[in-house]
């Protein structure tokens, strides 16, 4: 009689093998169809290995030790026999279909546009018979890209994404735009605590692991480290090194959650490149180029406004993911066509047109194309001032910000009063996200000394002072930039400006404190003793300056040291004036006695 522990171990091993088989089946069911086809031999071998393993376990399973019916015993024998006879098998039709897919990729790689009828046959066989199924397939392939380790596998997957996207557009047309009312944002949802950065409390877009094992959003923890901190914000432990390791597992979980909630999850270009970008992959690049040319060709002569809306939305999605996609769309001539729809009567078409231009403007070559396109800047400004929705206005402001990162374009935009007034108007009355984009665009324009006069005339100083409480980092940075480049007197005389900047220096966020220090240095130099006296009268201001000198960045330490010297000189001057006043009073009293 075998011991119960051996029998239990046998059952456990059988259970584990069956669980692995089940998991592989589920992966095949929910994963990408075309990826499964390309990996059919590997998947078949995996099934075969597990079946052989199951057969071995059944061979050693002590059937005779159990009181089983003859039917059950016969069933076990049958399973053993089938497992041993089973060989790794790939269906002949699947082999042929895989060859057809590889032929399509080969044609695309050689810049040969695939025949539409051939595409239809292949995609029918894959079960991708409408736009929705293709979108799901693209999403599944994008998940595969993230999970691949081999660069060759990543490149193959990215090429397949390009093929499916091209086929979707050619066979089933562009995607149907989502209406604004049905589009959710992160702000509408309760985000899981683990998905939020412990520093910013926002949903992490690029989670990384610090030396202490805590996960943060890359931008937040990088800023923390660059500010001179050498401890973990969450645990207080010392950071033994400043290396940041990407937390891909967390990123995949966040991406999956966003997809389930139907909200966008942005992936940075850097991350996408690391995961198999397009530029080094000829088939993927050519598929993207063909898709862009096809869509732009359709947009040049749309059969209806609805068709135009679908095409622009498809271009928006394509321009969102990768710089090579943006280059292909720009080279295909999409920008002049998109400008037509910036002020269309259809709000969805407006928002898709301006957002596509925003996405395209991330690429420097497209910035130049937009600025050179007749009517483009005027159309963006009109969308900023009188867009149909806040999203249109917000993305128009973000587009101006993007364009103004180039020196020549910033100078040109800074000369346009309508640009400045449109940004100021949005900053005053828009929702917080729109205000932030407007303030960032204004901050970029404030880099140019020539634009300072127009910014002051448009009421930027007064607006920024009012915005200090709501968006301190951006508002104080604008005041500092204007004060530095010739507008210190206007900043100094603005009601409550010095007091608010002093409070931010004392209690505000790290980056805002540094901007406040820089702005106050300029204002104190120009505003004289009255301004310095108002600053000195702020409770706790000297302690705050000492803190910034000890913990801030190099810029923050320099500005705070300058500010401390200004306060000390003012204090010495006050003391000297007090002594002089006292001596004069004594002299006067002695004169009266005589």
C-alpha positions as CSV (number, residue, x, y, z in Angstrom):
1,X,0.0,0.0,0.0
2,X,1.5,3.3,-1.1
3,X,1.7,6.1,1.5
4,X,-0.9,8.8,1.4
5,X,1.9,11.5,1.0
6,X,3.0,9.9,-2.3
7,X,-0.6,9.8,-3.6
8,X,-1.2,13.4,-2.5
9,X,2.0,14.5,-4.3
10,X,0.8,12.8,-7.4
11,X,-2.6,14.5,-7.3
12,X,-0.9,17.9,-6.7
13,X,1.4,17.4,-9.7
14,X,-1.5,16.5,-11.9
15,X,-3.4,19.5,-10.7
16,X,-0.5,21.8,-11.4
17,X,-0.1,20.5,-15.0
18,X,-3.9,20.9,-15.6
19,X,-3.7,24.5,-14.3
20,X,-0.8,25.3,-16.7
21,X,-2.8,23.8,-19.5
22,X,-5.9,25.9,-18.5
23,X,-3.8,29.1,-18.3
24,X,-2.3,28.5,-21.7
25,X,-5.8,27.9,-23.2
26,X,-7.0,31.1,-21.6
27,X,-4.1,33.1,-23.0
28,X,-4.9,31.7,-26.5
29,X,-8.5,32.7,-26.0
30,X,-8.1,36.3,-24.9
31,X,-4.8,37.2,-26.6
32,X,-4.0,38.5,-30.0
33,X,-5.3,36.3,-32.8
34,X,-2.6,37.2,-35.3
35,X,0.2,36.9,-32.7
36,X,-1.1,33.4,-31.8
37,X,-1.0,32.5,-35.5
38,X,2.6,33.7,-35.8
39,X,3.6,31.7,-32.7
40,X,1.5,28.6,-33.5
41,X,4.5,26.2,-33.5
42,X,5.8,27.5,-30.2
43,X,2.3,27.2,-28.6
44,X,1.7,23.8,-30.1
45,X,5.0,22.6,-28.6
46,X,4.1,24.0,-25.2
47,X,0.8,22.1,-25.2
48,X,2.7,18.9,-26.3
49,X,5.2,19.2,-23.5
50,X,2.5,19.6,-20.9
51,X,0.5,16.7,-22.3
52,X,3.6,14.4,-22.2
53,X,4.1,15.5,-18.6
54,X,0.5,14.7,-17.8
55,X,0.9,11.3,-19.4
56,X,4.0,10.5,-17.3
57,X,2.0,11.4,-14.1
58,X,-0.9,9.2,-15.2
59,X,1.6,6.3,-15.8
60,X,2.8,6.5,-12.2
61,X,-0.6,7.2,-10.7
62,X,-1.5,4.2,-8.6
63,X,-4.9,3.4,-10.2
64,X,-5.0,-0.1,-8.6
65,X,-4.8,1.4,-5.1
66,X,-8.2,2.9,-5.6
67,X,-11.6,1.2,-5.7
68,X,-12.5,2.5,-9.2
69,X,-15.2,1.3,-11.5
70,X,-14.1,-0.4,-14.8
71,X,-15.4,2.6,-16.8
72,X,-13.1,5.0,-14.9
73,X,-10.1,2.7,-15.2
74,X,-10.8,2.4,-19.0
75,X,-11.0,6.2,-19.2
76,X,-7.6,6.6,-17.5
77,X,-6.1,4.0,-19.9
78,X,-7.6,5.9,-22.9
79,X,-6.2,9.2,-21.7
80,X,-2.7,7.7,-21.2
81,X,-2.8,6.3,-24.7
82,X,-4.0,9.5,-26.3
83,X,-1.3,11.5,-24.4
84,X,1.4,9.2,-25.7
85,X,0.1,9.2,-29.3
86,X,-0.3,12.9,-29.4
87,X,2.4,14.8,-31.2
88,X,3.0,18.5,-31.6
89,X,0.5,19.5,-34.4
90,X,-0.1,22.6,-36.4
91,X,-3.1,22.7,-38.7
92,X,-2.2,22.9,-42.4
93,X,-4.6,25.8,-43.0
94,X,-2.9,27.8,-40.1
95,X,0.5,27.2,-41.7
96,X,-0.8,28.6,-45.0
97,X,-2.5,31.6,-43.3
98,X,0.8,32.4,-41.5
99,X,2.6,32.3,-44.8
100,X,0.0,34.7,-46.2
101,X,0.5,37.1,-43.3
102,X,4.3,37.0,-43.8
103,X,3.9,37.7,-47.5
104,X,1.8,40.8,-46.7
105,X,4.5,42.0,-44.3
106,X,7.2,41.3,-46.9
107,X,5.2,43.4,-49.5
108,X,4.8,46.3,-47.1
109,X,8.5,46.2,-46.2
110,X,9.3,46.5,-49.9
111,X,6.9,49.4,-50.2
112,X,4.3,47.5,-52.2
113,X,0.8,48.3,-51.1
114,X,-1.1,45.1,-50.3
115,X,-4.0,44.1,-52.6
116,X,-7.3,45.0,-50.8
117,X,-9.0,41.7,-51.8
118,X,-6.0,39.7,-50.5
119,X,-6.2,41.7,-47.2
120,X,-9.9,40.8,-46.9
121,X,-9.3,37.1,-47.4
122,X,-6.6,37.0,-44.7
123,X,-8.5,39.1,-42.2
124,X,-11.7,37.0,-42.7
125,X,-9.7,33.9,-42.0
126,X,-8.3,35.6,-38.8
127,X,-11.8,36.4,-37.7
128,X,-11.2,40.2,-37.9
129,X,-14.2,41.2,-39.9
130,X,-15.0,44.7,-38.6
131,X,-13.4,47.8,-37.2
132,X,-14.2,46.9,-33.6
133,X,-12.5,43.5,-33.8
134,X,-9.4,45.2,-35.3
135,X,-9.3,47.7,-32.5
136,X,-9.4,44.9,-29.9
137,X,-6.6,43.1,-31.9
138,X,-4.4,46.2,-31.9
139,X,-4.9,46.6,-28.2
140,X,-4.0,43.0,-27.6
141,X,-0.8,43.4,-29.7
142,X,0.1,46.5,-27.8
143,X,-0.1,44.4,-24.6
144,X,2.2,41.9,-26.3
145,X,4.8,44.5,-27.1
146,X,4.9,45.5,-23.4
147,X,5.4,41.9,-22.3
148,X,8.1,40.9,-24.9
149,X,11.7,40.8,-23.8
150,X,13.4,39.9,-27.1
151,X,14.0,42.9,-29.4
152,X,13.1,40.7,-32.5
153,X,9.8,39.7,-30.9
154,X,9.0,43.4,-30.2
155,X,9.8,44.4,-33.7
156,X,7.7,41.6,-35.1
157,X,4.8,42.6,-32.9
158,X,5.0,46.3,-33.8
159,X,5.0,45.4,-37.5
160,X,1.8,43.4,-37.0
161,X,0.2,46.4,-35.3
162,X,1.0,48.4,-38.4
163,X,-0.5,45.8,-40.6
164,X,-3.7,45.5,-38.6
165,X,-4.1,49.2,-38.4
166,X,-3.6,49.6,-42.1
167,X,-6.1,46.8,-42.9
168,X,-8.6,48.3,-40.5
169,X,-8.6,51.6,-42.3
170,X,-8.6,50.2,-45.8
171,X,-11.2,47.5,-45.2
172,X,-13.5,49.0,-42.6
173,X,-12.8,52.7,-42.7
174,X,-11.7,55.0,-39.9
175,X,-12.8,54.6,-36.3
176,X,-15.9,56.1,-34.9
177,X,-15.1,59.1,-32.7
178,X,-16.2,58.9,-29.1
179,X,-18.5,61.7,-28.0
180,X,-17.3,64.0,-25.3
181,X,-20.1,63.1,-23.0
182,X,-19.2,59.4,-23.1
183,X,-15.4,60.0,-22.6
184,X,-14.4,59.6,-19.0
185,X,-11.3,61.1,-17.4
186,X,-9.2,60.1,-14.5
187,X,-10.8,62.9,-12.5
188,X,-14.2,61.3,-12.9
189,X,-13.0,58.1,-11.2
190,X,-11.7,56.9,-7.8
191,X,-8.2,55.8,-8.7
192,X,-6.7,52.8,-6.7
193,X,-4.3,54.1,-4.1
194,X,-1.5,51.8,-5.3
195,X,-1.7,53.4,-8.8
196,X,-1.1,57.0,-7.4
197,X,2.3,58.5,-7.0
198,X,3.0,59.0,-3.2
199,X,4.5,62.5,-4.1
200,X,2.0,64.0,-6.5
201,X,-1.0,61.8,-5.7
202,X,-1.7,61.6,-9.4
203,X,-2.1,58.4,-11.5
204,X,1.4,57.2,-12.4
205,X,2.2,57.3,-16.1
206,X,5.8,56.1,-15.8
207,X,6.1,54.1,-12.5
208,X,9.7,53.5,-11.3
209,X,11.2,51.8,-8.3
210,X,13.6,53.8,-6.1
211,X,16.5,52.3,-4.0
212,X,14.2,51.7,-1.0
213,X,11.8,49.6,-3.1
214,X,9.0,52.2,-3.2
215,X,7.3,53.0,-6.5
216,X,6.9,56.6,-7.7
217,X,6.1,58.4,-11.0
218,X,9.4,59.1,-12.7
219,X,8.9,62.8,-13.1
220,X,8.0,63.3,-9.5
221,X,10.8,61.3,-7.9
222,X,13.3,62.7,-10.4
223,X,12.3,66.3,-9.4
224,X,12.6,65.3,-5.7
225,X,16.2,63.9,-6.2
226,X,17.2,66.9,-8.4
227,X,16.0,69.2,-5.6
228,X,18.8,67.9,-3.4
229,X,16.9,65.3,-1.3
230,X,18.7,62.1,-0.5
231,X,15.9,60.3,1.4
232,X,12.9,58.3,0.3
233,X,9.8,60.6,0.5
234,X,7.6,57.8,1.8
235,X,9.8,55.9,4.3
236,X,12.4,58.6,5.2
237,X,15.2,56.0,4.5
238,X,18.4,57.3,2.9
239,X,18.7,56.6,-0.8
240,X,21.9,54.5,-1.2
241,X,21.8,55.3,-5.0
242,X,19.6,57.4,-7.3
243,X,19.0,54.8,-10.0
244,X,15.4,54.4,-11.0
245,X,14.2,51.0,-12.3
246,X,11.0,50.9,-14.5
247,X,8.2,49.1,-12.7
248,X,6.7,47.3,-15.8
249,X,4.4,45.2,-13.8
250,X,2.8,48.2,-12.2
251,X,2.6,50.0,-15.6
252,X,0.8,47.1,-17.2
253,X,-1.7,47.0,-14.3
254,X,-2.4,50.7,-14.6
255,X,-2.7,50.4,-18.4
256,X,-5.2,47.5,-18.0
257,X,-7.2,49.5,-15.4
258,X,-7.4,52.5,-17.7
259,X,-8.6,50.3,-20.5
260,X,-11.3,48.7,-18.4
261,X,-12.4,52.2,-17.3
262,X,-12.3,53.4,-20.9
263,X,-9.9,56.3,-20.1
264,X,-6.7,57.2,-21.9
265,X,-3.4,56.1,-20.6
266,X,-0.5,58.0,-22.2
267,X,2.7,56.1,-23.0
268,X,5.7,58.4,-23.4
269,X,7.7,58.2,-26.7
270,X,10.8,57.0,-24.7
271,X,8.9,54.1,-23.3
272,X,7.4,53.2,-26.7
273,X,10.8,53.3,-28.3
274,X,12.3,51.0,-25.7
275,X,9.5,48.6,-26.4
276,X,10.0,48.3,-30.1
277,X,9.6,51.6,-31.8
278,X,8.8,52.0,-35.5
279,X,11.9,53.8,-36.9
280,X,14.2,50.8,-36.8
281,X,11.5,48.5,-38.2
282,X,11.0,48.9,-42.0
283,X,7.8,46.9,-42.2
284,X,6.2,48.9,-39.3
285,X,7.4,52.2,-40.7
286,X,6.0,51.4,-44.2
287,X,2.7,50.2,-42.8
288,X,2.4,53.5,-40.9
289,X,3.3,55.5,-44.0
290,X,0.7,53.7,-46.1
291,X,-1.9,54.2,-43.5
292,X,-1.2,57.9,-43.2
293,X,-1.2,58.4,-47.0
294,X,-4.5,56.4,-47.3
295,X,-6.2,58.5,-44.5
296,X,-4.9,61.8,-45.8
297,X,-6.1,60.9,-49.3
298,X,-9.6,60.2,-48.0
299,X,-9.6,63.4,-46.0
300,X,-8.8,65.5,-49.0
301,X,-12.1,64.6,-50.6
302,X,-14.4,63.4,-47.8
303,X,-17.9,62.2,-48.8
304,X,-19.5,63.8,-45.8
305,X,-18.7,65.7,-42.5
306,X,-19.2,62.4,-40.6
307,X,-16.6,60.7,-42.8
308,X,-14.2,63.6,-42.2
309,X,-14.8,63.4,-38.5
310,X,-14.0,59.6,-38.5
311,X,-10.8,60.2,-40.5
312,X,-9.5,63.0,-38.3
313,X,-10.2,60.9,-35.2
314,X,-8.2,58.1,-36.7
315,X,-5.3,60.5,-37.4
316,X,-5.6,61.7,-33.9
317,X,-5.1,58.1,-32.6
318,X,-2.3,57.5,-34.9
319,X,-0.5,60.7,-34.0
320,X,-0.8,59.9,-30.3
321,X,1.6,57.0,-30.1
322,X,4.9,57.6,-31.7
323,X,7.1,60.2,-33.3
324,X,7.5,58.2,-36.5
325,X,3.7,58.1,-36.8
326,X,3.7,61.9,-36.5
327,X,6.4,62.2,-39.1
328,X,4.5,60.0,-41.5
329,X,1.2,62.0,-41.0
330,X,3.1,65.3,-41.4
331,X,4.9,64.1,-44.6
332,X,1.6,62.9,-46.0
333,X,0.3,66.5,-46.0
334,X,-2.3,66.2,-43.3
335,X,-1.7,69.6,-41.6
336,X,-3.3,71.9,-44.2
337,X,-6.3,69.6,-44.3
338,X,-6.6,69.6,-40.5
339,X,-6.5,73.4,-40.3
340,X,-9.8,73.4,-42.3
341,X,-11.7,71.8,-39.4
342,X,-10.3,73.9,-36.5
343,X,-13.5,76.0,-36.5
344,X,-16.0,73.6,-37.9
345,X,-19.6,73.6,-36.6
346,X,-19.2,70.1,-35.3
347,X,-17.7,70.2,-31.8
348,X,-16.3,66.7,-32.1
349,X,-14.6,67.5,-35.4
350,X,-13.1,70.7,-33.8
351,X,-11.7,68.8,-30.8
352,X,-10.2,66.0,-32.9
353,X,-8.6,68.4,-35.4
354,X,-7.0,70.6,-32.7
355,X,-5.9,67.5,-30.7
356,X,-4.4,65.9,-33.8
357,X,-2.4,69.1,-34.5
358,X,-1.3,69.1,-30.8
359,X,-0.1,65.5,-31.1
360,X,1.7,66.3,-34.4
361,X,3.4,69.4,-32.9
362,X,5.3,67.2,-30.5
363,X,7.7,66.5,-33.4
364,X,9.9,69.5,-34.2
365,X,9.6,69.1,-38.0
366,X,5.8,69.3,-37.7
367,X,6.1,72.4,-35.6
368,X,7.8,74.1,-38.6
369,X,5.1,72.7,-40.9
370,X,2.3,74.1,-38.7
371,X,3.9,77.5,-38.5
372,X,4.4,77.6,-42.2
373,X,0.9,76.5,-43.1
374,X,-1.3,79.4,-44.2
375,X,-4.1,80.0,-41.6
376,X,-2.8,77.5,-39.1
377,X,-1.8,79.9,-36.4
378,X,-4.9,82.0,-36.9
379,X,-7.1,78.9,-36.8
380,X,-5.5,77.7,-33.5
381,X,-5.9,81.2,-32.0
382,X,-9.6,81.2,-33.1
383,X,-10.1,77.8,-31.5
384,X,-8.4,79.1,-28.3
385,X,-10.7,82.1,-28.1
386,X,-14.0,80.7,-29.3
387,X,-13.8,76.9,-29.5
388,X,-17.0,74.9,-29.1
389,X,-15.8,73.2,-25.9
390,X,-13.3,73.7,-23.1
391,X,-11.3,70.7,-24.5
392,X,-10.9,72.6,-27.8
393,X,-9.7,75.7,-26.0
394,X,-7.4,73.7,-23.7
395,X,-5.7,71.8,-26.5
396,X,-5.4,74.9,-28.6
397,X,-3.5,76.5,-25.6
398,X,-1.4,73.3,-25.3
399,X,-0.6,73.5,-29.1
400,X,0.6,77.1,-28.7
401,X,2.8,76.0,-25.8
402,X,4.2,73.2,-27.9
403,X,4.9,75.5,-30.8
404,X,6.5,78.1,-28.6
405,X,9.3,75.8,-27.5
406,X,11.1,76.7,-30.7
407,X,12.8,80.2,-30.4
408,X,11.8,81.5,-33.8
409,X,8.2,80.4,-33.3
410,X,8.0,81.8,-29.8
411,X,9.1,85.2,-31.0
412,X,6.5,85.1,-33.8
413,X,3.7,84.0,-31.4
414,X,4.7,86.6,-28.8
415,X,4.1,89.4,-31.3
416,X,0.5,88.4,-31.8
417,X,-1.8,90.3,-29.3
418,X,-4.7,87.9,-30.1
419,X,-2.6,84.9,-29.0
420,X,-1.7,86.6,-25.6
421,X,-5.2,87.8,-25.0
422,X,-6.7,84.5,-25.8
423,X,-4.4,82.7,-23.3
424,X,-5.1,85.3,-20.6
425,X,-8.9,84.9,-21.2
426,X,-8.7,81.1,-20.9
427,X,-6.5,81.4,-17.8
428,X,-9.1,83.5,-16.1
429,X,-12.3,81.5,-16.7
430,X,-11.4,78.0,-17.9
431,X,-11.4,74.8,-15.9
432,X,-8.2,74.1,-13.9
433,X,-6.6,71.9,-16.6
434,X,-7.2,74.5,-19.3
435,X,-5.9,77.3,-17.0
436,X,-2.7,75.3,-16.5
437,X,-2.1,74.9,-20.2
438,X,-2.7,78.6,-20.8
439,X,-0.3,79.6,-18.0
440,X,2.4,77.3,-19.3
441,X,2.0,78.8,-22.8
442,X,2.2,82.3,-21.3
443,X,5.3,81.3,-19.4
444,X,7.0,80.2,-22.6
445,X,6.1,83.5,-24.3
446,X,7.5,85.4,-21.2
447,X,11.0,84.1,-22.1
448,X,11.2,86.7,-24.9
449,X,11.9,90.2,-23.5
450,X,10.1,91.7,-26.6
451,X,6.8,90.1,-25.5
452,X,6.9,91.4,-21.9
453,X,5.2,94.7,-22.8
454,X,2.4,93.0,-24.6
455,X,2.0,90.5,-21.7
456,X,1.7,93.4,-19.2
457,X,-0.8,95.3,-21.4
458,X,-2.9,92.2,-21.7
459,X,-3.2,92.0,-17.9
460,X,-0.9,89.0,-17.3
461,X,0.5,90.3,-14.1
462,X,-2.9,90.9,-12.5
463,X,-4.2,87.5,-13.8
464,X,-1.1,85.7,-12.4
465,X,-1.5,87.2,-9.0
466,X,-5.1,86.1,-8.9
467,X,-4.0,82.5,-9.9
468,X,-1.2,82.2,-7.3
469,X,-3.6,80.4,-4.9
470,X,-5.0,78.0,-7.5
471,X,-1.8,77.2,-9.5
472,X,1.1,78.5,-7.5
473,X,4.0,76.9,-9.5
474,X,2.9,78.3,-12.9
475,X,1.6,81.7,-11.7
476,X,4.7,82.5,-9.6
477,X,7.0,81.3,-12.4
478,X,5.2,83.8,-14.8
479,X,5.6,86.7,-12.3
480,X,9.3,85.8,-11.9
481,X,9.9,85.7,-15.6
482,X,8.2,89.1,-16.2
483,X,10.1,90.6,-13.3
484,X,13.4,89.4,-14.6
485,X,12.9,90.7,-18.1
486,X,11.9,94.3,-17.5
487,X,8.5,94.0,-15.7
488,X,9.6,94.2,-12.1
489,X,8.1,97.6,-11.5
490,X,4.6,96.4,-12.7
491,X,4.9,93.2,-10.6
492,X,5.9,95.3,-7.5
493,X,3.0,97.7,-7.8
494,X,0.4,94.9,-8.4
495,X,-1.9,94.6,-5.4
496,X,-0.9,92.0,-2.9
497,X,1.7,90.5,-5.3
498,X,4.7,90.8,-2.9
499,X,2.7,89.4,0.0
500,X,1.5,86.4,-2.1
501,X,4.9,85.6,-3.4
502,X,6.3,85.8,0.1
503,X,3.7,83.3,1.3
504,X,4.5,80.9,-1.5
505,X,8.2,81.3,-0.7
506,X,7.4,80.3,2.9
507,X,4.7,77.6,2.4
508,X,4.5,76.7,-1.3
509,X,5.7,73.7,-3.3
510,X,9.4,73.3,-3.8
511,X,9.6,74.5,-7.4
512,X,7.2,77.4,-6.7
513,X,9.3,78.5,-3.8
514,X,12.4,78.8,-6.0
515,X,10.4,80.8,-8.6
516,X,9.1,83.1,-5.8
517,X,12.6,83.7,-4.6
518,X,13.8,84.6,-8.1
519,X,10.8,86.9,-8.6
520,X,11.2,88.6,-5.3
521,X,14.9,89.3,-5.9
522,X,14.0,91.2,-9.2
523,X,11.0,93.0,-7.6
524,X,13.1,94.1,-4.5
525,X,15.9,95.4,-6.7
526,X,13.3,97.5,-8.6
527,X,10.7,98.3,-6.0
528,X,13.0,99.8,-3.4
529,X,12.7,99.9,0.4
530,X,8.9,99.8,0.5
531,X,8.8,96.5,-1.3
532,X,11.6,95.0,0.8
533,X,9.9,96.2,4.0
534,X,6.7,94.5,2.9
535,X,8.6,91.3,2.4
536,X,10.5,91.6,5.7
537,X,7.1,92.0,7.5
538,X,6.0,88.5,6.4
539,X,6.1,86.2,9.5
540,X,8.7,83.5,9.2
541,X,10.2,84.7,5.9
542,X,13.8,84.6,7.1
543,X,13.5,81.0,8.3
544,X,11.9,80.1,4.9
545,X,14.8,81.7,3.1
546,X,17.3,79.7,5.2
547,X,15.5,76.5,4.5
548,X,15.6,77.1,0.8
549,X,19.3,77.9,1.0
550,X,19.9,74.5,2.7
551,X,17.6,72.2,0.7
552,X,16.9,73.8,-2.7
553,X,18.5,73.4,-6.1
554,X,21.5,75.4,-7.1
555,X,19.3,78.1,-8.6
556,X,17.1,78.1,-5.4
557,X,20.1,78.5,-3.2
558,X,21.5,81.3,-5.2
559,X,18.3,83.3,-5.3
560,X,17.5,82.7,-1.6
561,X,21.1,83.9,-0.7
562,X,20.6,87.0,-2.8
563,X,17.2,87.6,-1.1
564,X,18.8,87.2,2.4
565,X,21.4,89.8,1.5
566,X,18.8,92.2,0.4
567,X,16.9,91.8,3.7
568,X,20.0,92.1,5.7
569,X,21.0,95.4,4.0
570,X,17.5,96.7,4.5
571,X,17.6,95.8,8.2
572,X,21.0,97.5,8.6
573,X,19.7,100.5,6.8
574,X,16.7,100.6,9.1
575,X,19.0,100.3,12.2
576,X,21.2,103.1,10.9
577,X,18.1,105.3,10.2
578,X,16.8,104.6,13.7
579,X,20.1,105.5,15.3
580,X,20.3,108.7,13.2
581,X,16.8,109.6,14.1
582,X,17.5,109.0,17.8
583,X,20.7,111.2,17.7
584,X,18.8,113.9,16.0
585,X,16.1,113.8,18.7
586,X,18.8,114.0,21.4
587,X,20.5,117.0,19.7
588,X,17.1,118.7,19.4
589,X,16.3,118.2,23.1
590,X,19.7,119.6,24.2
591,X,19.2,122.6,22.0
592,X,15.9,123.3,23.6
593,X,17.5,123.2,27.1
594,X,20.0,125.8,26.2
